[in-house]
Amino acid sequence: MIRPLLIAGTSMALVAGAIAAPTTRQAKSAAIAALPASNPFAKPSTLPFQAPDFSRIKDSDYLPAILAGMAQQKAEVTAIANQAAAPTFDNTLGAMERSGLLLERALLAFSAVNGANTNDTLQAVDTKTAPLLAAHNDFIFLDARLFARVKSLHDRQASLGLDTEQAKLLQVYYDRFVHSGALLSPAKQAQLKALNLRLGTLQSAYTQKLLAAAKAGALHFDDKAALAGLSDDAIAAAAEAAKARNLTGYVLPLQNTTQQPPMASLTNRATREALFKASILRASHNDANDTRGIIAELAELRAKQAALLGYPNYAAYALYDQMAKTPEAAIGFIDRLAPAISAEQHREYADIQAMIDAQAKAAGTASFKAEPWDWQFYAEQIRKQRYALDGDALKPYFEINKVLTDGVFYAANRLYGVTFKERKDIPTWNPDMRVFEVFEANGEHLGLMYFDYWKRDNKSGGAWMSNLVNQSYLRGTTPVIYNVANFTKPAPGKPALISFDDVTTMFHEFGHALHGLFAAQTYPTLSGTATARDWVEFPSQFNENWALEPSVLRHYAVNYQTGAAIPQDLVDKIVRSRTFNQGFDFGETVEAAKLDLDWHSLSVTAPRQDADAFEAKALAAGGFDAADVPPRYRSPYFLHIWSNGYSAGYYAYIWTQMLDHDAFHWFETHGGLTRANGQRFRDLVLSRGNTIDLNVMYRNFTGHDPDVGPMLRFHGLAPEGGERAGAK
């Protein structure tokens, strides 16, 4: 996942770009006067590549830097809007791209630490600044004088002699102004500003409530028997989790998803049920951490926001610049998958029930109806029975540090020629982190890369990538990027072994990192991962494919005790089992995507929804077996769509799977993992940012429109060689 810093939930311009050096001496002086020189954000970091100096940054430094940064950029933008000179590309858009450097420095560092290592002080800063940043965004994009300059350039762009990137930047700015309400009357702009303020406040509150709900929802056991079925290492980790909370016994923390990893192994059915219910009800207890009221208001306000801007619903508003373009296209894409997924879900459920009945008969006990908390446990038994594949038996081959250096890095080197050198001199926000400098094949510096992999109670759920410094030729900056995950930290003295799902997550998030590292844009607004949601997950999901590429797998999948490579029979079992349980694994993601689109297809005339009733109705109408396969995220803990920028955009994970599998099919038919193919992918996709139309970018690489067939075949939902229908 990409974790952008959102401003008012409407535009990423302040962070994804539109930020660089001050434009006036007066603005610079005012900002310096407002922010003491002792504040580490007052000047660019003196660390290599302007990496934030987390050894100097205190929690108390963020708020004054953010406030001073907003003041500085307001002065800069006002100067751009008020200048007497006629609008030119450089004195308007170029100047915008050179504004707000202080704000960017502070916000990017704050977003990283608040997401991955938060505390009460940082959350208070988030609460205070969320509405201020919303107003700041409106200050820029509802400035009539500034919009008049942009519109003047847009109206006569054919005569300006712009290059491709400049022309795209002009279009992006014009669209953002219009999309932010620049064409509205003053009265409607005032309404929009009020909505944006409230949305910013609610999103911040939602994130904090959800983090607290996940922490409070963790299960505590004093009796080790409750954890029967877990490995010794997993039980030791649960004991460490309890110790970290000053508790005796064992704690099972909650992951961000509905299903929890231990449920595949726990033999105690009561524990499975308790863990499932703790997960699915984490933010639905009518307490201080209940998020249902917030999400109902968010959905209502987003519908009002869309209506003010002339759209029938928020999904139509949000998808204007995506590959799908319209909610009808996105919903049609999801609906097309539903029948095959639903049929597979019912087949899988029947297999699970049959195993439960057979085991009960053999034991002479009463059978029972399979419930959602039973699915993963019995599916894992069926997997072992059919493929003789045990997930725990795989873990000794996946030691996290070797996966990173000899797997993730190795694949990147084979494809793109890049190399990695660990840096011990770069401060981080947590001592468990690692930092690497990335080099081109010719030895030139490319970027800096941080990794923060272990789960903490003060870390948001899931896994993501973002920037600490954005790439821009205009500013002369190279990318400083981080990956965050929530893997279970081993107990002291235990090996850092992870599941194959975790391995896939590492390759996924590093795919985002490559998209950022290979950015080659002049203007930060268009740089790297600053693209459409239904494109930005394409490079990351594509990179997952290399986790099982034979030459890569043999290089990193080595038994941590014996040094022996993973046996071929285990590899064959992994490959053969990939289509197993896809009604569940793929289905829960598709269900979540449909739920997101349903929430954001509400019209402005719809009443505020009861979150539980709305979700139940939406899932029932979706055509899935949602009773047995709940969505990957239920509405109350669907962080992606309520606070992380994927509102009406979670379908992008499935859409970009289509791109991923289709593009990988191109690789397979053109020689596979080679430097030449990697360079082509870098040149035509990874390095292009948002500089050209994304549909054109895809056709430039593959030679055709996206084909859904390879994705359906990958999931076992279409016959081999069947279905070439594209995304339409």
C-alpha positions in Angstrom: 0.0 0.0 0.0 1.1 3.6 -0.7 0.5 5.8 2.4 0.3 9.3 1.1 -0.1 12.3 3.4 -3.6 13.5 2.7 -4.7 17.1 2.8 -8.5 17.4 3.5 -9.0 14.1 1.7 -9.1 15.9 -1.6 -5.6 16.6 -2.9 -2.1 15.4 -2.4 -0.5 18.4 -4.1 1.1 19.7 -1.0 3.1 16.6 -0.4 3.1 14.6 -3.6 4.5 17.7 -5.2 4.0 21.4 -5.3 6.6 21.9 -2.7 10.2 23.1 -3.1 12.2 26.2 -2.4 10.8 29.6 -1.2 10.0 32.1 -3.9 10.4 35.4 -2.0 13.0 36.7 0.4 10.2 38.1 2.5 8.4 34.7 2.8 11.6 33.0 3.8 12.4 35.6 6.4 8.9 35.4 7.9 9.1 31.6 8.2 12.6 31.7 9.8 11.3 34.3 12.3 8.4 32.1 13.1 10.5 29.0 13.6 13.5 29.0 15.9 16.8 28.0 14.2 17.1 25.3 16.8 14.1 23.4 15.3 15.6 20.6 13.2 13.1 21.4 10.3 14.2 25.1 10.1 16.7 24.2 7.5 17.2 21.2 5.2 18.8 18.3 7.0 22.6 18.1 6.8 22.4 14.3 6.8 23.2 12.5 3.5 20.5 13.1 0.9 18.6 15.4 3.3 17.3 12.4 5.3 15.5 13.6 8.4 17.7 13.5 11.5 15.6 11.5 13.8 18.3 11.7 16.4 17.6 15.4 16.8 13.9 15.6 16.1 11.7 15.7 19.3 8.0 15.2 19.3 7.6 18.8 20.3 9.4 19.9 17.1 6.6 18.8 14.6 3.8 21.2 15.5 5.7 24.5 15.3 7.4 23.3 12.0 4.1 22.4 10.4 2.5 25.7 11.5 5.5 27.7 10.2 5.5 25.7 7.0 1.9 26.6 6.3 2.6 30.2 7.0 5.6 30.2 4.7 3.7 28.5 1.8 0.8 30.9 2.2 3.1 33.8 1.7 4.7 32.2 -1.3 1.4 31.3 -2.9 0.0 34.8 -2.3 3.1 36.3 -4.0 2.6 34.0 -7.0 -1.1 35.0 -7.2 -0.5 38.7 -6.8 2.5 39.2 -9.2 2.0 41.8 -11.9 3.8 39.8 -14.6 1.6 38.0 -17.1 1.2 34.2 -16.3 4.0 32.0 -17.7 4.6 28.4 -17.0 7.7 29.2 -14.8 6.3 32.1 -12.8 3.1 30.3 -12.0 3.4 26.5 -12.1 7.2 26.5 -11.7 6.9 28.8 -8.8 4.2 26.6 -7.2 6.5 23.6 -7.6 9.2 25.6 -5.7 6.9 26.5 -2.8 6.5 25.0 0.7 9.8 23.2 1.3 9.6 23.7 5.1 6.1 22.3 5.2 7.1 19.3 3.2 10.1 18.5 5.4 8.0 18.5 8.5 4.9 16.7 7.1 6.7 13.8 5.5 8.7 13.1 8.6 5.7 13.5 10.9 3.5 11.3 8.7 6.2 8.5 8.9 6.5 8.6 12.6 2.9 9.2 13.4 2.0 6.1 11.3 4.7 3.8 12.5 5.6 4.9 16.0 2.9 7.2 17.3 2.2 8.4 20.9 -0.2 10.7 22.7 1.9 13.8 21.7 2.0 12.9 18.0 -1.7 12.1 18.0 -2.5 15.5 19.5 -0.5 17.1 16.8 -2.4 15.2 14.2 -5.7 16.2 15.8 -4.7 19.8 15.8 -3.2 20.0 12.3 -5.8 18.0 10.4 -8.3 20.8 10.1 -5.6 23.4 9.6 -4.1 21.4 6.7 -7.6 21.1 5.2 -8.0 24.9 5.3 -4.5 25.3 4.0 -5.3 23.2 1.0 -8.4 25.3 0.4 -6.4 28.4 0.7 -4.3 27.3 -2.3 -6.8 25.6 -4.5 -9.7 28.1 -3.9 -7.6 31.2 -4.6 -9.4 32.9 -7.5 -6.3 34.9 -8.5 -4.1 31.8 -8.6 -6.7 29.8 -10.5 -7.1 32.7 -13.1 -3.3 32.4 -13.8 -3.5 28.6 -14.2 -6.6 28.8 -16.4 -4.9 31.4 -18.6 -2.1 28.9 -19.2 -4.5 26.1 -19.7 -6.6 28.1 -22.2 -3.5 28.8 -24.4 -1.4 25.8 -23.7 -1.1 25.0 -27.5 1.0 28.2 -27.9 3.3 27.7 -24.9 5.7 25.2 -26.4 5.5 22.9 -23.4 7.3 19.5 -23.2 5.3 16.4 -22.3 5.9 16.6 -18.6 5.1 20.3 -18.5 1.9 19.8 -20.4 0.9 17.0 -18.0 1.7 19.2 -15.0 -0.5 22.0 -16.4 -3.4 19.6 -16.9 -3.0 18.1 -13.4 -3.0 21.5 -11.8 -6.0 22.7 -13.7 -8.0 19.6 -12.9 -7.0 19.9 -9.2 -8.2 23.4 -9.0 -11.5 22.6 -10.7 -11.9 19.4 -8.6 -11.2 21.4 -5.5 -14.0 23.8 -6.2 -12.3 26.7 -8.1 -15.3 27.1 -10.4 -17.9 27.2 -7.6 -19.6 30.3 -6.4 -18.2 32.0 -3.2 -21.2 30.7 -1.2 -20.6 27.1 -2.4 -16.9 27.4 -1.8 -17.6 28.4 1.8 -19.7 25.3 2.2 -17.0 23.2 0.7 -14.4 24.7 3.1 -16.6 23.8 6.1 -17.0 20.2 4.8 -13.2 19.9 4.2 -12.5 21.0 7.7 -14.9 18.5 9.2 -13.6 15.7 7.0 -10.0 16.4 8.0 -10.9 16.3 11.7 -13.0 13.1 11.4 -10.3 11.3 9.5 -7.7 12.0 12.1 -10.1 10.9 14.9 -10.9 7.7 13.0 -7.2 6.7 12.7 -6.7 7.3 16.4 -9.8 5.4 17.5 -8.9 2.5 15.3 -5.4 2.2 16.6 -6.7 2.2 20.2 -9.4 -0.3 19.2 -6.9 -2.7 17.8 -4.7 -2.5 20.9 -7.6 -3.0 23.2 -8.9 -5.9 21.1 -5.8 -8.0 21.6 -6.7 -11.3 23.4 -5.0 -12.1 26.7 -4.7 -15.7 28.1 -3.2 -17.0 31.2 -3.7 -20.6 30.2 -1.2 -21.8 27.6 -3.7 -24.5 26.6 -5.7 -21.8 24.9 -2.9 -21.5 22.4 -2.7 -25.2 21.5 -1.7 -25.7 17.9 0.6 -22.7 17.7 4.3 -23.3 17.2 6.7 -22.9 20.1 8.1 -19.7 18.5 4.6 -18.3 18.1 3.8 -19.0 21.8 7.1 -17.4 22.8 6.1 -14.3 20.8 2.7 -14.2 22.5 4.5 -14.4 25.8 6.7 -11.4 24.8 3.6 -9.5 23.6 2.1 -10.0 27.1 5.3 -8.9 28.8 5.5 -5.8 26.7 2.0 -4.9 28.1 3.1 -5.7 31.7 0.8 -8.7 31.7 1.3 -12.3 32.7 0.6 -15.2 30.3 0.1 -14.6 26.6 -1.3 -12.0 24.2 -2.4 -12.4 20.6 -2.3 -8.9 19.1 -4.7 -8.0 16.3 -3.6 -7.6 12.7 -5.5 -5.1 10.6 -7.4 -7.7 8.6 -10.6 -9.6 9.6 -8.9 -13.0 9.6 -5.9 -13.4 12.0 -2.9 -15.5 11.1 -3.0 -17.8 14.3 -6.5 -19.0 13.3 -5.0 -21.3 10.7 -3.2 -23.2 13.5 -5.2 -22.9 16.7 -6.8 -26.2 17.6 -8.9 -24.8 20.4 -12.1 -23.8 18.7 -13.1 -21.5 21.6 -9.9 -19.5 21.1 -10.5 -19.3 17.4 -14.0 -18.0 17.9 -12.8 -15.5 20.6 -10.0 -14.2 18.3 -12.3 -13.9 15.3 -14.9 -12.0 17.3 -12.3 -9.7 18.8 -11.1 -8.9 15.3 -14.4 -8.4 13.6 -15.9 -6.4 16.5 -12.8 -4.4 17.5 -14.3 -1.0 16.7 -18.0 -1.9 17.3 -18.3 -2.0 21.1 -20.2 1.3 21.7 -17.2 2.6 23.6 -14.7 5.4 23.1 -13.0 3.4 20.3 -16.2 2.7 18.3 -15.8 4.1 14.8 -19.2 3.5 13.3 -20.6 6.9 14.0 -17.5 8.5 12.4 -17.6 6.4 9.2 -21.3 7.1 8.8 -20.7 10.8 9.0 -17.7 10.6 6.7 -19.8 8.8 4.0 -22.5 11.5 4.4 -20.1 14.4 4.1 -18.3 12.9 1.2 -21.6 12.6 -0.7 -22.3 16.3 0.1 -18.8 17.2 -1.0 -19.3 15.4 -4.4 -22.7 17.0 -4.9 -21.3 20.5 -4.4 -18.8 19.8 -7.1 -21.4 18.5 -9.5 -21.0 14.8 -9.1 -23.8 12.2 -8.4 -21.7 10.6 -5.7 -18.3 10.5 -4.1 -17.1 7.6 -6.3 -17.8 9.6 -9.4 -15.9 12.5 -7.9 -12.9 10.3 -6.8 -12.4 8.4 -10.0 -12.2 11.3 -12.4 -8.4 10.9 -12.9 -8.2 7.1 -12.5 -7.7 4.4 -15.2 -11.3 3.2 -14.6 -12.6 6.8 -15.0 -16.1 6.1 -13.7 -17.6 4.1 -10.8 -19.7 2.2 -13.4 -16.5 0.8 -14.9 -15.0 -0.1 -11.5 -18.3 -1.6 -10.2 -18.7 -3.5 -13.5 -15.2 -4.9 -13.2 -15.9 -6.1 -9.7 -19.4 -7.5 -10.5 -18.0 -9.4 -13.4 -15.8 -11.4 -11.0 -18.6 -12.1 -8.4 -20.2 -15.2 -10.0 -17.0 -17.2 -10.3 -15.9 -16.2 -6.9 -19.2 -17.0 -5.2 -19.3 -20.4 -6.9 -15.8 -21.1 -5.7 -16.6 -19.9 -2.1 -19.6 -22.4 -1.9 -17.4 -25.2 -3.2 -14.7 -24.4 -0.7 -17.3 -24.2 2.2 -18.7 -27.6 1.2 -15.2 -29.1 1.4 -14.6 -27.6 4.8 -18.0 -28.8 6.1 -17.2 -32.3 4.7 -13.9 -32.4 6.6 -15.6 -31.3 9.9 -18.3 -34.0 9.4 -15.7 -36.7 8.6 -13.5 -35.9 11.6 -16.5 -35.9 13.9 -17.7 -39.3 12.6 -14.2 -40.7 13.0 -14.0 -39.5 16.5 -17.5 -40.5 17.4 -18.5 -36.9 18.3 -21.2 -34.5 17.2 -20.5 -32.5 14.1 -21.0 -28.8 13.9 -21.7 -26.1 11.3 -18.6 -24.5 10.0 -18.3 -20.8 11.0 -16.0 -18.1 9.7 -13.5 -18.7 12.6 -13.2 -22.3 11.4 -12.5 -21.6 7.7 -8.7 -20.9 7.9 -8.1 -23.8 10.3 -9.8 -26.4 8.2 -8.7 -24.9 4.9 -5.1 -25.3 6.1 -5.8 -29.0 6.9 -7.2 -29.5 3.4 -4.2 -27.7 1.9 -1.9 -30.1 3.8 -4.0 -33.1 2.7 -4.2 -32.1 -0.9 -0.7 -30.7 -1.4 1.2 -31.9 1.7 2.0 -28.3 2.3 2.5 -27.1 5.9 3.0 -23.3 6.3 5.0 -23.8 9.5 7.3 -26.2 7.7 8.1 -23.4 5.2 9.1 -20.8 7.8 12.7 -22.2 8.4 13.4 -21.3 4.8 12.3 -17.7 5.2 14.6 -15.8 7.6 13.6 -12.2 7.2 17.1 -10.7 6.7 18.0 -13.3 4.1 14.7 -12.8 2.3 15.5 -9.0 2.2 19.1 -9.1 1.0 19.2 -12.4 -1.0 15.6 -12.2 -2.3 14.1 -8.8 -2.6 17.5 -7.0 -3.3 18.7 -9.9 -5.4 15.7 -9.8 -7.8 16.1 -6.0 -8.1 19.7 -6.4 -9.0 19.0 -9.1 -11.6 16.3 -7.0 -13.2 17.6 -3.4 -12.8 21.3 -3.7 -11.9 20.9 -1.8 -8.7 22.9 -2.6 -5.6 22.5 -2.0 -1.8 24.8 -1.0 1.0 23.7 -0.9 4.6 24.1 2.5 6.3 24.6 2.4 10.1 25.0 6.2 10.3 21.4 7.2 9.4 19.2 7.8 12.4 15.8 6.1 12.4 12.6 6.4 14.5 13.0 2.9 16.0 16.1 0.9 16.8 14.8 -2.2 15.0 15.0 -0.5 11.6 17.6 -1.0 8.9 18.7 1.6 6.3 20.4 1.0 2.9 21.8 3.2 0.3 20.8 2.2 -3.2 23.2 2.5 -6.2 22.8 2.4 -10.0 24.6 -0.3 -11.9 27.4 2.2 -12.7 27.8 3.0 -9.0 26.0 6.3 -8.9 23.8 7.1 -5.9 20.1 6.4 -6.6 18.3 6.7 -3.3 18.0 5.8 0.4 15.8 3.0 1.7 14.4 2.4 5.3 12.8 -0.8 6.5 10.5 -1.0 9.7 9.1 -4.5 9.7 8.0 -5.5 13.3 4.6 -5.0 14.7 4.1 -2.6 17.6 1.0 -1.5 19.5 1.7 2.1 18.5 2.0 1.3 14.8 -0.9 1.5 12.4 -2.0 -1.8 10.9 -1.0 -3.2 7.5 2.1 -2.5 5.4 2.9 0.5 3.3 5.5 2.6 1.5 6.1 6.4 1.4 8.7 9.0 1.0 10.8 11.0 3.5 12.3 13.1 0.6 10.7 13.3 -2.8 12.6 13.0 -6.0 12.7 16.1 -8.2 15.3 17.3 -10.7 13.9 20.8 -10.2 15.1 20.7 -6.6 18.0 18.4 -7.1 16.7 15.8 -4.6 16.9 12.1 -4.7 14.3 9.8 -3.2 14.4 8.8 0.5 11.9 6.0 0.9 10.6 3.7 3.6 8.7 0.4 3.9 6.7 -0.5 6.9 5.1 -3.8 7.8 3.5 -5.5 10.9 5.3 -8.9 11.1 5.4 -10.7 14.4 8.7 -10.0 16.1 10.4 -13.2 17.4 11.2 -13.6 21.1 14.7 -12.7 22.1 17.2 -15.3 20.9 14.8 -16.8 18.4 15.3 -16.7 14.6 13.3 -14.1 12.6 11.3 -16.5 10.6 8.3 -15.3 8.6 5.5 -16.9 6.5 5.4 -17.0 2.7 2.6 -14.4 2.9 5.0 -12.1 4.7 7.6 -12.8 2.1 5.1 -11.7 -0.5 4.4 -8.5 1.4 8.1 -7.7 1.4 8.3 -8.0 -2.3 5.0 -6.1 -2.7 6.1 -3.1 -0.7 9.5 -3.0 -2.3 7.7 -2.9 -5.6 6.3 0.5 -4.4 9.8 1.4 -3.3 11.2 0.7 -6.8 8.5 2.9 -8.3 9.7 5.7 -6.0 13.5 5.0 -6.4 13.3 5.0 -10.2 11.4 8.3 -10.3 12.9 10.6 -12.9 10.7 13.7 -13.0 11.5 17.3 -13.0 8.4 18.3 -11.1 7.6 16.7 -7.7 3.8 16.7 -8.3 4.3 14.1 -11.0 7.1 12.2 -9.4 7.3 8.5 -8.7 4.2 7.0 -7.0 2.1 10.2 -7.3 -0.2 8.4 -9.7 -3.7 7.1 -9.8 -4.8 4.6 -7.2 -5.6 2.0 -9.9 -2.1 2.3 -11.3 0.0 2.8 -8.2 -0.5 -0.8 -6.9 0.6 -2.2 -10.3 4.4 -2.0 -9.8 4.0 -3.4 -6.2 1.8 -6.4 -7.1 3.9 -7.0 -10.2 7.0 -7.3 -8.0 5.4 -10.1 -6.0 5.9 -12.4 -8.9 9.6 -12.6 -8.3 9.2 -14.2 -4.9 8.6 -17.5 -6.6 10.8 -17.1 -9.6 13.1 -20.2 -9.4 16.5 -18.4 -9.6 15.4 -15.8 -7.0 13.7 -18.4 -4.7 16.8 -20.6 -4.6 18.9 -17.6 -3.7 17.0 -16.6 -0.5 14.9 -19.7 0.6 17.6 -21.4 2.6 17.1 -23.3 5.8 18.4 -21.0 8.6 19.9 -23.9 10.5 21.4 -26.2 7.8 22.0 -23.7 4.9 20.2 -26.1 2.6 18.1 -24.6 -0.2 14.4 -25.2 -0.1 13.6 -28.6 -1.6 12.0 -28.6 -5.1 9.1 -30.7 -3.8 8.2 -27.9 -1.4 8.4 -25.3 -4.2 6.2 -27.5 -6.4 3.7 -27.7 -3.6 3.6 -23.9 -3.2 3.1 -23.4 -6.9 0.4 -26.1 -7.1 -1.4 -24.7 -4.1 -1.6 -21.2 -5.4 -5.1 -21.6 -6.7 -6.3 -23.3 -3.5 -8.8 -21.4 -1.3 -9.1 -18.5 -3.8 -12.8 -18.2 -3.3 -11.8 -17.1 0.2 -8.4 -15.4 -0.4 -9.4 -13.5 -3.5 -13.0 -13.2 -2.5 -12.5 -11.4 0.7 -10.5 -8.7 -1.1 -13.1 -8.4 -3.9 -15.9 -8.2 -1.3 -14.1 -5.3 0.5 -13.7 -3.5 -2.8 -17.4 -3.8 -3.6 -18.2 -2.6 0.0 -16.0 0.5 -0.5 -17.7 1.4 -3.8 -21.1 0.9 -2.3 -20.3 3.3 0.6 -19.1 5.9 -1.8 -21.9 5.5 -4.3 -24.4 7.0 -1.8 -26.1 10.1 -3.2 -26.5 13.3 -1.3 -30.1 12.6 -0.7 -29.4 9.3 1.2 -29.8 9.6 4.9 -26.9 9.0 7.3 -26.4 5.2 7.4 -26.4 2.7 10.2 -23.0 1.2 9.5 -23.9 -2.3 10.4 -27.2 -2.4 8.5 -25.6 -0.7 5.4 -22.8 -3.2 5.3 -25.1 -6.2 5.8 -27.3 -5.1 2.9 -24.4 -4.3 0.6 -22.7 -7.6 1.2 -26.0 -9.5 0.7 -26.5 -7.8 -2.6 -23.0 -8.4 -3.8 -23.5 -12.0 -4.8 -20.8 -13.4 -2.5 -20.9 -15.9 0.3 -20.2 -13.1 2.7 -21.7 -14.9 5.7 -18.9 -17.5 5.6 -16.3 -15.3 4.0 -16.4 -11.9 5.6 -14.7 -9.1 3.7 -11.0 -8.6 4.3 -11.9 -5.4 6.2 -15.3 -4.6 7.7 -16.5 -1.1 7.5 -15.5 0.0 11.1 -11.8 -1.0 10.6 -11.4 -0.3 6.9 -8.5 2.1 7.4 -7.7 2.2 3.6 -11.0 3.9 2.7 -11.7 6.1 5.7 -8.3 7.7 6.4 -5.6 6.4 4.0 -6.6 7.8 0.7 -8.3 4.7 -0.9 -11.9 6.0 -0.6 -13.7 4.6 -3.7 -10.3 3.2 -4.7 -9.9 -0.1 -2.9 -10.9 -1.8 -6.2 -7.5 -0.7 -7.4 -5.9 -3.7 -5.7 -7.9 -6.0 -8.0 -7.6 -3.8 -11.1 -3.9 -3.6 -10.7 -3.8 -7.4 -10.2 -5.1 -7.6 -13.7 -2.3 -5.3 -14.9 0.2 -7.2 -12.8 -0.6 -10.7 -14.2 -1.0 -9.4 -17.7 2.4 -7.7 -17.6 4.0 -10.7 -16.0 2.6 -12.8 -18.8 4.4 -10.4 -21.2 7.7 -11.1 -19.2 7.1 -14.9 -19.4 6.6 -14.7 -23.2 9.7 -12.5 -23.7 12.4 -14.3 -21.8 11.4 -13.8 -18.2 13.8 -12.3 -15.6 16.4 -10.6 -17.7 18.2 -7.2 -17.4 16.8 -6.2 -20.8 13.2 -6.9 -19.7 13.8 -5.2 -16.4 15.3 -2.1 -18.1 12.3 -2.0 -20.5 9.9 -2.1 -17.5 11.9 0.6 -15.7 12.0 2.8 -18.8 8.4 2.5 -19.8 6.7 2.2 -16.4 8.7 2.5 -13.2 10.5 5.7 -14.2 7.6 7.6 -15.8 5.7 8.7 -12.7 2.5 10.5 -13.8 3.9 12.1 -16.9 1.6 10.5 -19.5 -1.8 9.0 -19.7 -1.7 5.7 -17.8 -3.6 3.7 -20.3 -1.1 4.8 -22.9 1.7 4.0 -20.6 0.4 0.4 -20.2 -0.1 -0.1 -23.9 3.5 1.3 -24.5 4.8 -1.5 -22.4 2.6 -4.5 -23.4 1.4 -3.5 -26.8 -2.3 -4.0 -25.8 -5.0 -3.0 -23.5 -5.2 -4.8 -20.1 -6.3 -8.4 -20.4 -8.2 -9.9 -17.4 -7.5 -13.5 -18.5 -4.1 -14.0 -16.8 -5.5 -12.9 -13.5 -8.5 -15.2 -13.6 -6.3 -18.1 -14.6 -3.8 -17.3 -11.8 -6.7 -17.5 -9.3 -8.1 -20.7 -10.9 -11.2 -18.9 -11.9 -10.9 -19.4 -15.7 -9.6 -22.2 -17.8 -6.0 -22.1 -19.1 -6.0 -20.1 -22.3 -9.5 -18.8 -21.8 -10.9 -15.3 -21.5 -9.3 -12.4 -23.2 -11.7 -9.5 -22.5 -9.7 -6.6 -21.2 -10.9 -4.2 -18.5 -13.9 -2.9 -20.3 
